[in-house]
Structures are given as structure tokens and as C-alpha cells.
Amino acid sequence: MNRLWAVYIAIMVVCLYFSLGGQMLKRRCIITVTFIMTLFSGFRSWWYGDLVKYYTRYLNESSLSLRELYKTNGLRNIGLTMANKFAYSLFGEYGYDVLLFLIALFSAYTLGKLIAMYSSSPYWSYLMYLSMGFYTFTLSGLKQTIAMGFCCLAMIALLQDNIKRFLIMVGLGALFHAPALVFLVAYPFSRKKFDQWYVIVVATLMTVMYLYRDQLVYFFEDAYRSEAAADAMLAREVSGVGGRFIGMMLIMMLAMMLRPLTLKDRIYTKVFNVMVLAAAFQMMSVFNNTYTRLADYFYQFVVLFVPMFMQPITSKKELAYRRASSIIQNTELRLMLSVGITLFSIWFFNNQLSGIDNKILFFWEQNAHNLYWR
């Protein structure tokens, strides 16, 4: 069995096993899954994908003084630079392996904390995280993995209306990947209430994002300087919105049927609004995979969105503001939707594994340091 499939099945089995319990078993589920994800990605060999490029940067930056680094890069991604220098000062060339483990732990921990606090179903959350390719991406993209972890902490602050902590977390994420600053728009937009102006604002946002995609590509050029010219040229030639955007819109339409927005459903409304931003930024993904990753700062919170609109009504308080979503109480419908979403997720996950899975080995199976110096 391919290794990513083994991880996928193991996590789903763990989630299903603990799903019958209460809050205590939910915590145990999250701890177990965090442990699995950390060990698998933390002990992987870095002779894979962009990790080799990151190792070259690790060695180059570790040999330069802070003044030389500032002359070369300015403050661009200063967080990773400082992490590289600190790891090298303690462990030399093998500090990179330690750094990979710590990044894997941080990513799994921040995701687990978000799910523990706001997801009613770790099964749905981890199914979405694995199937939509977020976990697969963390195996290669270090800068954005760290930044997405900080955005998870920022999302918690957003849901708690703590703007100071939200700004701090986004700022820390931007130290590692400057485009994480785009998540700043999530705080004001998430507070929009569902009223007569809501549809107009959302429709306007989608229209502007579509019509001015060229200008937005130029705006993000500085963050992706190596690909800016190619993206700018492609922006004039691409039409359409992409299959992932259409998929997002279908998910949101399903959500509106199962859990319509109401003024009293505050947490869900905030998450829904963040997913609106995910759909809007997803329009740019047809230009380049780079912009898919930009949208992922918002899209990753599908780990809260799906379990929220699939959550059955369990109390009179919920019934008071979710009366319109009582359709989800139909057992047969819930079972059919659950099976359908699960099968689609499995299919989507399987389509991503071509050319990836067999390349992932553990560090004791493939000594990347020996290969690098040959």
C-alpha cells in the first residue's frame, strides 16, 4: 500500500473509532491524529520536492552574517532565515532535519487546536484536510506551511473577536511567507451580517475579483518575483474560473441548503464569510498553482466549514436559530450526504497522488545529506 494512503486510512479509522465518544474521546482523537501526522511528515527524508531547494537556502543563509542577509533579502521571509541560522548553530547541517520535524509538529498542533475548539467532528475536519491536499502540500512547502499554521491561530482569534491577537498571528505568519498578509482581510469581512446587502457585497466582490484578476496578479508580483513575468503574461490569456472554484461554489450551495445563514448563528456566519473569500481568491488559481496556494490561506478552513453545516441539531438553543436547517435531521439524507461527500473526497485525494506517493521515504531509508554532496 502506498504510504500516503496508509496515513489517510489510519487517520480516518482513528476518527471513526473515536467519533462515538464524547468530548474526552474527541481530544484523544485529535492528539492521536496529531501524533500520526507529526511522525510521518517529521521523519521524512528531505530528498523530495522543494525541500532540496530549502536545504540549499539553509546552508547558504547559515554561512552569512545578519548584515549580509539583510543586504541580500531585506526583511523578506526573515522568520525562516532566523530559524535556519538558529538550527544550524545548534545542530549544523543536521539542524535542517530537526527544523523539518518542528515545522511538522507546529502545523499538526495548530490544526488540532483549531479543530478541538471549533469543529464538532474531527472526522469531517481531517477528511477535508487530507482530501483537499493541504497535508500533502505541507510535505514540500515549508514557508507557507508555517504561515498557514499561524493563520489557524489567527482564525481562532477571529472567531473570538480578539483583533489584537489576530493581527499578531497574521504578522508572525508573514515573517515566514509575506503573502500571508492577505489573510488580514478575513477579519473585517467575516463580521459582515447576512442581510439585504450581503448578497450585493458578495456578488460585487466576485465580480471585481474576476474582472480585475490581471491587476491582482501584478499586485502579488513582489511576493512571487521568480514567477511574476510568466504569471503576468498568462493572466491575459486565461479565461474561465477553474474547476476548484466551481467545486467550492457547489459546497457553499450545499451549505446554504443544510445550514442557512442567520443573524444569531455568529460563529458559522464568520466561517462562511471566510469561505466566500476562499472562493473569490480561488478565481486566480487558473493562472498558476502559486495562486491556488494564496487562496489556501482561506480555503484551509473548510476543515471547520463542512463539519459545521453537516452538524445535526442537538439542543433547543441550536434549534432556535437553525430551524431552517432542520432538513439535516433527516437520518437517511444525512447518511446519503455523508457517504457521497466521503466518496468524492476519496476520489479527489486519489487523483492527487500521481507522481507523489512513492517518492516519500523516511530519513533512515534515504540519507538526503549523502545524496546532496555527491
C-alpha positions in Angstrom: 0.0 0.0 0.0 1.3 3.5 -0.8 2.3 5.4 2.2 0.1 8.4 1.9 -2.8 6.0 1.5 -1.8 4.3 4.7 -1.7 7.6 6.6 -5.1 8.5 5.1 -6.7 5.3 6.1 -5.1 5.3 9.6 -6.3 8.8 10.4 -9.8 8.0 9.1 -10.0 4.8 11.2 -8.9 6.7 14.3 -11.5 9.4 13.7 -14.3 6.9 13.1 -13.3 4.9 16.2 -13.4 7.9 18.5 -16.4 9.5 16.8 -18.8 7.6 19.0 -17.5 9.1 22.2 -17.9 12.5 23.9 -15.6 15.5 24.3 -12.9 13.4 26.1 -12.7 11.0 23.2 -12.6 13.9 20.7 -9.5 15.2 22.4 -7.9 11.8 22.3 -8.7 11.5 18.6 -7.1 14.9 17.9 -4.0 14.0 19.9 -3.6 10.7 18.2 -4.0 12.2 14.7 -1.6 15.0 15.6 0.9 12.3 16.6 0.5 10.4 13.3 0.8 13.4 11.1 3.8 14.7 13.0 5.7 11.4 12.9 5.0 10.8 9.2 6.0 14.2 7.9 8.5 15.0 10.6 10.7 12.0 9.9 10.5 12.1 6.1 13.6 12.4 4.0 14.1 15.8 2.6 15.2 14.4 -0.8 11.7 15.4 -2.1 10.1 18.3 -3.9 11.1 21.8 -2.8 12.8 20.5 0.3 16.1 20.2 -1.5 15.9 23.9 -2.6 15.1 24.8 1.0 18.2 22.9 2.2 20.4 24.9 -0.2 18.9 28.0 1.3 19.5 26.6 4.8 23.2 26.2 4.1 23.6 29.5 2.2 21.9 31.6 4.8 23.6 29.9 7.7 27.0 30.9 6.4 26.1 34.6 6.0 26.1 37.3 8.7 22.9 39.1 9.5 24.1 42.2 7.7 24.8 40.2 4.6 21.4 38.6 4.8 19.7 41.9 5.1 21.6 43.3 2.1 20.5 40.2 0.0 16.9 39.7 1.1 15.9 42.6 3.3 13.2 41.5 5.7 11.7 39.1 3.2 10.8 35.8 4.9 13.1 36.8 7.8 11.4 34.3 10.1 12.6 31.3 8.1 16.1 32.9 7.8 16.4 33.2 11.6 15.1 29.7 12.1 17.7 28.4 9.7 20.5 30.2 11.4 19.4 29.1 14.9 19.0 25.4 13.8 22.4 25.4 12.1 24.1 27.0 15.2 22.9 24.1 17.3 23.0 21.1 15.0 25.0 22.0 12.0 23.8 20.5 8.7 21.5 18.1 10.5 19.7 21.1 12.0 17.6 21.0 8.9 16.2 17.6 9.8 15.3 19.0 13.3 13.7 22.0 11.7 11.5 19.8 9.4 10.3 17.9 12.5 9.4 21.1 14.4 7.6 22.5 11.4 5.6 19.3 11.1 4.7 19.4 14.8 3.7 23.1 14.6 1.5 22.5 11.6 -0.3 19.5 13.1 -0.6 21.1 16.5 -2.2 24.4 15.3 -4.6 22.5 13.1 -5.5 20.2 16.0 -6.1 23.2 18.3 -8.4 24.8 15.8 -10.4 21.5 15.3 -10.5 20.9 19.1 -12.0 24.3 19.8 -14.5 24.7 16.9 -15.1 21.5 15.0 -18.0 19.2 16.0 -16.5 16.4 14.0 -12.7 15.6 13.7 -13.7 13.0 11.1 -15.0 15.7 8.7 -12.2 18.1 9.5 -9.4 15.7 8.9 -11.1 14.2 5.9 -11.2 17.6 4.3 -7.6 18.5 5.3 -6.3 15.3 3.8 -8.5 15.0 0.7 -8.2 18.7 -0.4 -4.4 18.3 -0.5 -3.4 20.6 2.4 -1.5 17.9 4.2 0.2 16.7 1.0 1.3 20.3 0.4 3.0 20.6 3.9 5.3 17.8 2.9 7.1 20.2 0.5 6.1 23.9 1.0 7.8 24.9 4.3 7.3 28.7 4.3 3.6 28.5 3.6 3.1 25.6 6.0 4.4 27.7 8.9 2.3 30.7 7.8 -0.8 28.6 7.4 -0.2 27.3 11.0 -0.2 30.9 12.3 -3.3 31.6 10.2 -5.0 28.8 12.1 -4.2 30.6 15.4 -5.3 33.8 13.8 -8.6 32.2 12.8 -9.2 31.2 16.5 -8.6 34.9 17.4 -11.0 36.0 14.7 -13.8 33.7 16.0 -13.1 35.0 19.5 -13.3 38.7 18.3 -9.7 39.3 19.5 -8.3 41.6 16.9 -5.0 42.2 18.7 -4.1 38.5 18.7 -5.4 38.2 15.2 -3.0 40.9 13.9 -0.1 39.4 15.9 -0.7 35.9 14.5 -1.0 37.1 10.9 2.1 39.3 11.3 4.1 36.3 12.6 2.9 34.2 9.6 4.0 37.0 7.2 7.5 36.8 8.7 7.8 33.4 7.1 5.7 33.9 4.0 4.8 37.6 3.2 1.6 36.8 1.2 0.1 35.6 4.5 -0.8 39.3 4.9 -3.7 38.7 2.6 -5.5 37.0 5.5 -5.9 40.4 7.1 -9.0 40.9 5.0 -10.6 38.0 6.7 -11.3 39.9 10.0 -13.4 42.8 8.7 -15.2 40.6 6.0 -16.0 37.8 8.5 -18.0 40.3 10.5 -20.5 41.0 7.7 -24.0 40.1 8.7 -26.4 38.3 6.5 -28.9 40.9 5.5 -30.2 42.6 2.4 -26.8 44.0 1.5 -24.9 40.7 2.0 -25.7 39.2 -1.5 -24.9 42.5 -3.2 -21.5 42.8 -1.4 -20.6 39.2 -2.2 -21.7 39.5 -5.8 -19.7 42.7 -6.2 -16.6 41.0 -4.6 -16.8 38.1 -7.0 -17.2 40.3 -10.0 -14.3 42.6 -9.0 -12.0 39.6 -8.4 -12.9 38.2 -11.8 -12.7 41.4 -13.8 -9.5 42.7 -12.2 -7.6 39.5 -12.0 -4.8 40.9 -14.1 -4.2 43.8 -11.7 -4.3 41.5 -8.7 -1.6 39.3 -10.3 0.6 42.3 -10.7 -0.1 43.3 -7.1 1.3 40.0 -5.8 4.2 40.0 -8.2 6.7 41.1 -5.5 5.8 38.1 -3.3 6.5 35.7 -6.2 9.2 37.5 -8.1 10.6 34.4 -9.8 7.3 33.7 -11.5 5.9 37.2 -11.9 6.7 37.6 -15.6 5.2 34.3 -16.6 2.1 34.9 -14.5 1.5 38.4 -15.9 1.6 37.0 -19.4 -0.6 34.1 -18.6 -3.2 36.4 -16.9 -4.0 37.9 -20.3 -4.6 34.6 -21.9 -6.6 32.6 -19.3 -10.4 32.6 -19.3 -12.8 30.8 -17.0 -12.7 30.3 -13.3 -11.3 26.8 -12.8 -12.7 23.6 -11.5 -11.7 24.1 -7.9 -13.8 27.4 -7.8 -16.8 25.6 -9.2 -16.3 22.9 -6.6 -16.2 25.5 -3.9 -19.4 27.1 -5.1 -21.2 23.7 -5.1 -20.0 23.2 -1.5 -21.4 26.6 -0.5 -24.7 26.0 -2.2 -25.0 22.7 -0.3 -24.2 24.6 2.9 -26.9 27.1 2.3 -29.4 24.3 2.0 -28.3 22.5 5.1 -27.5 25.4 7.4 -28.8 28.7 6.1 -27.2 31.9 7.5 -29.0 33.6 10.3 -28.0 36.6 12.4 -27.8 34.6 15.6 -25.5 31.9 14.1 -22.4 34.1 14.6 -19.6 31.5 14.5 -20.9 29.7 11.5 -21.5 33.0 9.7 -17.9 34.1 10.2 -16.6 30.8 8.9 -19.0 31.0 5.9 -17.6 34.5 5.1 -14.1 33.3 5.2 -15.1 30.6 2.7 -16.6 33.3 0.4 -13.1 34.9 0.4 -11.6 31.5 -0.4 -13.9 31.2 -3.4 -13.0 34.7 -4.6 -9.3 34.2 -4.4 -9.7 30.8 -6.0 -10.6 32.6 -9.2 -6.9 33.5 -9.6 -5.8 29.8 -9.3 -6.3 29.3 -13.1 -3.3 31.4 -13.7 -0.8 29.4 -11.7 -0.6 26.9 -8.8 1.0 29.7 -6.9 -2.3 31.5 -6.6 -4.0 28.3 -5.5 -1.7 28.4 -2.5 -2.7 32.0 -1.9 -6.3 31.0 -1.8 -5.4 28.2 0.6 -4.9 30.7 3.4 -8.7 30.9 3.4 -9.6 27.6 1.8 -8.0 25.5 4.6 -10.9 26.5 6.9 -13.1 24.1 5.0 -12.0 21.9 8.0 -14.5 23.9 10.0 -17.0 24.7 7.3 -18.0 21.1 6.4 -18.5 19.8 9.9 -20.5 22.9 10.8 -23.0 22.6 8.0 -23.2 18.8 8.5 -23.7 19.1 12.2 -27.1 17.9 13.4 -29.2 20.0 15.8 -28.6 18.7 19.3 -30.2 21.3 21.6 -33.2 23.7 21.8 -30.8 26.6 21.7 -29.5 25.5 18.3 -33.0 24.8 17.1 -33.9 28.4 17.9 -31.5 29.8 15.2 -31.2 26.7 13.0 -34.8 25.9 12.4 -34.4 26.5 8.7 -31.7 23.8 8.6 -33.9 21.1 10.2 -33.6 19.2 6.9 -30.2 17.9 8.2 -32.2 16.0 10.9 -33.4 13.5 8.3 -31.3 10.4 9.0 -31.5 9.0 5.5 -30.5 12.3 4.0 -27.5 12.7 6.3 -26.3 9.2 5.6 -26.6 9.7 1.9 -24.7 13.1 2.0 -22.1 11.6 4.3 -21.4 8.7 2.0 -21.4 11.0 -1.1 -19.0 13.5 0.4 -16.7 10.8 1.7 -16.6 9.0 -1.7 -15.9 12.3 -3.5 -13.2 13.1 -1.0 -11.5 9.8 -1.5 -11.7 10.2 -5.3 -10.2 13.7 -5.1 -7.4 12.5 -2.8 -6.5 9.6 -5.1 -6.2 12.0 -8.1 -3.6 14.0 -6.3 -1.2 11.1 -5.6 0.0 10.5 -9.1 3.8 11.0 -9.1 3.9 11.9 -5.4 3.4 9.0 -3.2 6.3 6.6 -4.0 8.8 9.4 -3.7 8.2 10.0 0.1 10.7 8.0 2.2 11.9 8.3 5.8 15.3 9.8 6.6 16.7 6.4 7.6 15.7 4.9 4.2 17.2 7.8 2.1 20.0 9.8 3.6 19.5 13.1 1.7 22.8 14.5 3.1 24.8 11.9 1.3 22.8 12.4 -2.0 23.2 16.2 -1.8 27.0 16.1 -1.5 27.6 13.5 -4.3 
